[in-house]
Amino acid sequence: MSKQIMIAISREYGSGGHRIAEELAKKLNLPLYDRNLLDEIAEKKGYNKQYLEHFDESVQNPFTKRTVRGISNSHEDDVAQIQFQFLREKAESGESFVVVGRCSDYILKPYEGLVSIFVSADMEFKIRRVEEHRGQDRKTAIKTIRKHEKARKFYHNTYCETRWGSLKGYDLCINSGKLGVDQTIDILQKYVEARMQA
């Protein structure tokens, strides 16, 4: 692949966004970065993997967080900034990849090869997927969806100027529930390939 392409996938919980990212990475023969990004950071930068995992994609309570002369007492901030810097280094290296979450739609915005995508779905579609994939009853599935989406929104909005899920923050927003996950993958593949040719 001669032209760098970085596909940043943000997604609502239960929308199938992670599976979409996995399949796009396979079809386009690109590495996928999600939690496995922590493994690479630990290996290449010498950080403790358990430390990175413990504070991954979380935000410290704002009432206990302090920053003095640009130095934060927040382990959550430290882990977030380590990941953001690692993504920037990947972009600077010219590597093409797919990345899930981690504010990548915003962190990689300055780079020309970025394609940022937000995957949403209707609530009923998300509930069915969570029931099937996690074996939860409807009531528990709804609680799980709301909990994860609240956390994702808070994390993203803490570190980014653009709002999580806002149309202005992405190149493309798509509802995976309308055509199903498989057809959504096909549509997104065509979109990315067209962007690669542009």
Solvent accessible surface area in square Angstrom, and as a share of the most:
residue,aa,sasa,rsa
1,M,121,0.54
2,S,126,0.82
3,K,77,0.33
4,Q,43,0.19
5,I,4,0.02
6,M,0,0.00
7,I,0,0.00
8,A,0,0.00
9,I,0,0.00
10,S,5,0.03
11,R,31,0.11
12,E,32,0.14
13,Y,32,0.12
14,G,16,0.15
15,S,0,0.00
16,G,6,0.05
17,G,1,0.01
18,H,63,0.28
19,R,89,0.33
20,I,0,0.00
21,A,0,0.00
22,E,64,0.29
23,E,40,0.18
24,L,0,0.00
25,A,6,0.05
26,K,147,0.62
27,K,96,0.41
28,L,16,0.08
29,N,135,0.69
30,L,19,0.10
31,P,58,0.37
32,L,38,0.19
33,Y,15,0.06
34,D,21,0.11
35,R,125,0.45
36,N,72,0.37
37,L,0,0.00
38,L,1,0.01
39,D,61,0.31
40,E,36,0.16
41,I,0,0.00
42,A,17,0.13
43,E,146,0.65
44,K,130,0.55
45,K,96,0.41
46,G,67,0.65
47,Y,89,0.34
48,N,90,0.46
49,K,76,0.32
50,Q,121,0.54
51,Y,61,0.23
52,L,0,0.00
53,E,62,0.28
54,H,140,0.63
55,F,36,0.15
56,D,16,0.08
57,E,59,0.26
58,S,41,0.27
59,V,32,0.18
60,Q,33,0.15
61,N,81,0.42
62,P,86,0.54
63,F,188,0.78
64,T,78,0.45
65,K,63,0.27
66,R,165,0.60
67,T,79,0.46
68,V,82,0.47
69,R,229,0.83
70,G,70,0.67
71,I,131,0.67
72,S,27,0.18
73,N,82,0.42
74,S,0,0.00
75,H,91,0.40
76,E,28,0.12
77,D,13,0.07
78,D,58,0.30
79,V,0,0.00
80,A,2,0.01
81,Q,88,0.39
82,I,28,0.14
83,Q,0,0.00
84,F,3,0.01
85,Q,87,0.39
86,F,11,0.05
87,L,0,0.00
88,R,78,0.29
89,E,63,0.28
90,K,21,0.09
91,A,4,0.03
92,E,126,0.57
93,S,84,0.54
94,G,41,0.39
95,E,48,0.21
96,S,18,0.12
97,F,0,0.00
98,V,0,0.00
99,V,0,0.00
100,V,0,0.00
101,G,10,0.09
102,R,3,0.01
103,C,4,0.02
104,S,0,0.00
105,D,2,0.01
106,Y,56,0.21
107,I,12,0.06
108,L,0,0.00
109,K,104,0.44
110,P,111,0.70
111,Y,45,0.17
112,E,164,0.73
113,G,10,0.09
114,L,14,0.07
115,V,0,0.00
116,S,5,0.03
117,I,0,0.00
118,F,9,0.04
119,V,0,0.00
120,S,28,0.18
121,A,9,0.07
122,D,68,0.35
123,M,65,0.29
124,E,81,0.36
125,F,28,0.12
126,K,11,0.05
127,I,2,0.01
128,R,122,0.45
129,R,44,0.16
130,V,5,0.03
131,E,51,0.23
132,E,128,0.57
133,H,123,0.55
134,R,122,0.45
135,G,68,0.65
136,Q,36,0.16
137,D,91,0.47
138,R,115,0.42
139,K,141,0.60
140,T,57,0.33
141,A,0,0.00
142,I,35,0.18
143,K,126,0.53
144,T,14,0.08
145,I,1,0.00
146,R,159,0.58
147,K,142,0.60
148,H,57,0.26
149,E,32,0.14
150,K,155,0.65
151,A,57,0.44
152,R,54,0.20
153,K,104,0.44
154,F,106,0.44
155,Y,10,0.04
156,H,7,0.03
157,N,31,0.16
158,T,55,0.32
159,Y,37,0.14
160,C,7,0.04
161,E,144,0.65
162,T,31,0.18
163,R,118,0.43
164,W,37,0.13
165,G,27,0.26
166,S,39,0.25
167,L,135,0.67
168,K,185,0.78
169,G,4,0.03
170,Y,18,0.07
171,D,71,0.37
172,L,46,0.23
173,C,44,0.26
174,I,29,0.15
175,N,41,0.21
176,S,0,0.00
177,G,23,0.22
178,K,137,0.58
179,L,94,0.47
180,G,21,0.20
181,V,11,0.06
182,D,86,0.44
183,Q,99,0.44
184,T,1,0.01
185,I,4,0.02
186,D,62,0.32
187,I,70,0.35
188,L,0,0.00
189,Q,38,0.17
190,K,140,0.59
191,Y,63,0.24
192,V,0,0.00
193,E,68,0.31
194,A,62,0.48
195,R,68,0.25
196,M,34,0.15
197,Q,150,0.67
198,A,101,0.79
